[in-house]
Every structure is written in structure tokens, then in C-alpha cells.
Amino acid sequence: MAIENPCQFRIAEIEVNKSTLDEKIIGVFRYDADLRSRAPSTLLILAEITSTLYCYEQLLDAINEAAEQVRPLVSGADLTPIARFEKVTQRINDAIAAFVAHEPTPISWNRVNIFLLQLSDGHLCFSGIGRLSNLFLQKQKDGSYRTFDLFGSLDPVTEINPEKPFSSLICGDMHVGDVLFAGSLNIQRHFQTIDLQERLKSLPPVTAALELRQALEQTETPDDFAGVVIASVQLTPQPITPPKAEPANTKPKSTESVEKLLETEERAEHILSPIITPLSSADGVDIPEFSTPLPPPTPRMAILLSAARSVAVNSIQTIRERLTRTQEDDDPLAAAQLRSMHAGHGLFFTRERKIQLIVGVVILLVMASGGFWYKQHRAFLAAQQLWNTVYDQAVDRKTTAEADQVMGNEDRARQLVIEAKALVSGLDEKTPDRQKARTELLQGLEDIQAKLRHAIVVEHPEALYTLPADAGDVEFSVLALQKNRLLAVHPQNNSLIRIDPATKDVRVIATPQSLARITQAAGTADGIVFATEQKQLATLNSADEVIKLTFSTVKASSTQAIALYGKRLYALDPLHGMVWRYTKNAEGYGQESAYLKQNSRDLTQATGIAIDSNVYLAFRNGTTGRYLSGAEEAFDLRAIDPPLQNAAGIWTGLATDRLVIADAVGKRVLVYRKDGLLITQYTSPDFVKPLAVTADEAAKKIYIADGKHIFALDLP
């Protein structure tokens, strides 16, 4: 069967020695398997150790020795690439554990950066300790490339376990055109200088490695560099040469030896037949003739013929004596004499026959039991084979989902996990082995789903402010940021609460009695604006006094949310199905104009608005919309687990690639990229009902109005 899109790996190493001091141990170690093995593969070890102590050299020697020992063993085994790599990492982990147990010098693991890479059958498997520079270019169908920090997809480890330092591994496909660069950490700061990405895209791996080495040599940094370029290229099939026709009659016929044996047997029978029973044509028997005349007997043959004659005569005489004896035994008189000499001799159920009968019954029972056991065993084997087939299908989907998750194809990975779980649900747990295998597989699928959820559980989020216990059944719903000051509206007395997030200092600012209840707020570096339920506007001056602003609301019938962008104010009007835009003037905001020019969404369900030059709207059903110059764009958030059912508040900024949403129903805060891909979803036992959200791009903080609390989280 032909292999679709066959590919092979091209590997080129880079080594630059410019350091005048031996401060690091840097190297690339390569182990190629025998091409005659079942699964030819290449094992690469990339190392950068920021120490030159002898114990680290011995550690590296132990790793290389283990790799050298296990490589031929796994190459000869019929295993999948990921199973083969698991065997390699297990052997290297055991070698490291044995080395650490007997090494008197303690190993400082924060100095150790080592990665293992296995290239086999179009698969790339890797595991690592620490960090190394890397850049993975995945070729798309249109010829473009997507870039990934491949090593960064490994599960982060805060503390190395010496018993199992290579604790997590990843295995995925490398298709034709994909390129991976990996090297010492000091190369990363020169990515732009050496034009790494462009060279990997446009040059073959060997040429790219040569030019990268020359570029690194031209830098003024007195460092040692080491790296490797791995590219998956098209495998050109070799033409099949038909075998040369062999000349006729060069080999003897396959039946020649049998024919000779039959001819020899026929001759021997012809020689011995006259000795045992002489025949003649007069007896009515045709004497066979041979095409080849028989040679005269030799003296040795004559002796053999005489011996054969004697044996034949003796055999015939013995047969005649036995026939005569049988006839005598059948004589009735002789039988009567025997019966008179031994009473009961003629009974059918003699002792011997009873024993024979019992033995026969036992044999029948054993045969019946054996047949029943054999039938049950065959049924068990058939059920086990079916169980193994379904299990293997689920494992294949799990492995593919892991690779898709690493490559960023999360939608497909999520679907594969669902399919794998459906297969596993049909597997029974009748034996301990089945129960263990099923449990481990389900746990692995749960781990993948957890990664796809990007969920972070914050047990105790930082609380910047909490309403007193006697505040009653009220909750924060208005929150805004002006420079580095966080402003919330007290839900009980309509006053402003100004919070310094750095020091947690709190100041309460009274509002005028004539100002209606504040329902929305929007802030920028230039100022802050509050909107009331009676469509009033107010701001906070430099003396921390709340003053009213003029607000042109001729056409707007409601104000659900507001946002500031430059010198313009945008107001969301769900009842009128419009976003209105106002221009700042000396006394407030006027010149009301309709912003939306083309829209297909029902704005009566809109809950929030955010602006970064595009206008983003959030809806109660968990969807979002994006508009540019008043026209609706094709945009929505990626599906997540669990689904987003309500977007109560939304935030973004001009200089950030993040979109933050408060999910009041799901009791979580979601952080997306602006292309709709989920980055993180924060959950906490302390979350009650997140209603409003804002963020500080400079401080990398998210602020949430949730119930009686104002919380702070990190902005990823």
C-alpha cells in the first residue's frame, strides 16, 4: 500500500565557539538508529548547563550512556512513536535517578536545560528540563507559516523531581514543509538579528544552518552557541527496477529429487518382489519394465538379497502359525473346558471391562469439560479482541488530540476528545487490567480537556475592597479605571469609591443629591465619565468633585453601557437597537449621531460595549459582535468548555491583544485573544456574580466587580 505524502527529516546542526571562558556546557548529541531496524529514528539531546562542575559533565555522560543503550532496543521493537519515546525517557529518567542517588555533589536543577527530541515516521516527540530557545514553523495550505513556541507547550514544572526529571512529553506530526529550530537559550535574543524566521522559511535546512552559523559568528556577543534545524521534506520515491529474467533450464526442477526417490523405490520393489513371491506373466500379473535396464547385482547386493529372502520367509511362517492358533482358540470344546475351570469367566461386566467403562466415562467428561472451556475461551478471546480494538481507537484519538492541542488546532482536539470518551464509555471493567487501562485512559482524556479549558482556579483572589456586613442585599455593578485609579459606585448610597490598587488605599467621594443613580462608567487616561439611569452624564474633576455634564440624548431611548475612545463617547441603546456616538465639547458631549450602519444582531440583548478602534458588543446569550466604521464584521468567540452563556461585561484596550469578559452565570472571568481564541478562564470559590470588568494594561491586572467585592487578577 502506498504511503500518502511520504516525508523524511533533514537535520542540520549549528555550533559556534566564541566564548573565551568555559562558563557553560553546551552541546547537541545525535543518535541515529540502524536503517535496517523496524522503526528507524533519530534521537537528539540538546543541552545547556550554566556550570562547568564535574558533576554536571557526569550527569550529561549518564544521559548519553542511557540513550546509547536504549536506542537499539526500542528501534527493534514494534511500537508506536510515542510508546517508543516513553521507553527512552523512562530509561533516561532511571539513569538520572541512579546517578543523583550516588552523586555526593547536589545538582542545582535551575542550571540545567536539557531537551530530548525523537524523530520517527513523520512524528516529533520531545520532553525537556528547563528552557531552550525554539521556533516551530507550521506550513499552511496557502503556503504561509504559523509560528509556535513548541517547547513552551510542555506542562510547567515548578520543582524538578530527581526520580523523574523528564515528567511530561508531547508527540505530534510534522508534515511536509514544517520546520523546527531549537538551540541554546542565548540564541533567542538574536532571532531578529540573524533573521531566523525568514531563513527557515526560504532555505533548505543545511543551507539555513550554515547561514545561521555565519550570522551568529558575526555577532559581537562572546558566547558559545549550539542549535539544530529540523525540517520535514518530501520523500522522493525510488523507481522500482523489475527483476532480471533468469535463463531457462539453469536450475533443476523442484520435483527432480522426488522423481529420483520414486524411481529408486520402484527398482527396489522390483528386485525384492521375486524373492518374497515370485511372479510371472503366467499368473496374470504384468511385470513392470523400466526404461533403464537394471544392472547385474554386485556381491554386496547378493548378500542383501539373501538376507531379505530369509526375513520374508520367517515373516510368512509366523503369520501362518498365528492363523492356525486362532482357529484352535475358536474350538467350542476347548472354550467349554475353560469355562468349567473358572466360574464367571463368561460374564460381560468383568473387572477389566468395568475399569475400561469408568475410564471411558472419565474421558468423555474431560472431553466435554474441555470442549465447554474451549468454547468459553474462544468467546473470551473474541470479546478481548473487540475490547482491545475499541481501546486502541480511543488511544489513537487521544494521541492525535494531544498533538492538535499543541499545534493550536483546539477545535479538532476538543472533538477528538469527545469521540474518544464516547468509545471509552462502551468499554467494560470485567478484569482488573481492563479497569486499570480504562481509568488511565479516561484520566488522560480529562487532562487534555483541562488543558483545552485553560482553566485557572484561584482559591483566594486578591480583594481590593469589600462592602461591610450591614450593607444589605446589594452588589457592585459599576467599575472603571482612570489612569491608575480604580473607581466603583457604592450600590447603597450612590457615592464613589476610589481605590489605589497598589496600596489598597480607599477614599469615598460623595455625589450631588441631584444626580440620579449611576449605572455606567467609562474611563481613560484623560478622564472618567459616569452615566445615570435618567440619561445624565457626570465626571470627576482634579479636585475630586463630581460635576454634571451636558448630554445630547435626543434620539437615544436608553443607555445600557458607555465607552470612551479619544474625544468621543459611545453609548449602547438596546431599546432603539443602536450605538450612538457623541463628540466632546466644553460643557459635555453633543452632536449625537448613529454609529451603526449595517447590523444583523438583535441589540435588545446587548449588555456591554468596549472599543479599541473596533467596537465590541457583548450579549446575554454569550455571543459577541464586532463593528468597524459602523459595519458589522464576521466575528465570534471560539467554543469553550463549558460554553459561555452570559456576557455581563466586556473590556479591551487599544494597545492590547486581549478581550476580557465577565460571565455572571458561569461565575468566571474569561480572557480571549482578539481573534476569538481562549487564553484563560478564571474561576474561584469566592466568585458570586461577576458583573463588571476593567483592566490595567501597564500593571497587567484585571479588576472585577463581583457581589460585595472588588477583586484583582493577573492579566495574562
Buried (B, 14 or more C-beta within 10 A) or exposed (E): EEEEEEBBBBBBBBBBEEBEEEEBBBBBBEBBBEEEBEBBBBBBBBBBBBBEBEBBEEBBEBBBEBBEEBBEEBBBEEBBBBBBBBBBBBBBBBBBBEBBEEBEEEBBBEBBBBBBBBBBBBBBBBBBBBBBBBBBBBBEEEEEBEEBEBBEBBEEBEEBEBEBBBBEBBBBBBEBBBBBBBBBBBBBEBEEEBBBBEBBBEBEBBEBBBBBBEBBEEBEBEBBBBBBBBBBBEBEEEEEEEEEEEEEEEEEEEEEEEEEEEEEEEBEEBBBBEBBEEEEEEEEEEEEEEEEEEEEEEEEEEEEBEEBBEEBEEEEEEEEEEEEEEEEEEEEEEEEEEEEEEEEEEEEEEEEEEEEEEEEEEEEEEEEEEEEEEEEEEEEEEEBEEBEEBBEBBBBBBBBBBBBBBBEBBEBBBBBBBBBBEBBEEBEEEEEEBEEBBEEBBEBBEBBBEBBBBBBEBEEBBBBBEBEEEBEEEBBBBBBBBEEBBBBBBBEEBBBBBBEBEEEEBEEBEBEEEBBEBBBBBBBEEBBBBBBEEBBBBBBEEEEEBEBBEBBBEEBEBBBBBBBBEEBBBBBBBEBBBBBBBBBEEEBBBEBEBBBEEBEBEBEBBBBBBBBEBBBBBBBEBBBBBBEEBEBEEBEBBEBBEEBEBBBBBBBBEEBEBBBBBBBBBBBBBBBEBEBBBBBBBBBEBBBBBBBBBBBBEBEBBBBBBBBBBBBBBBE
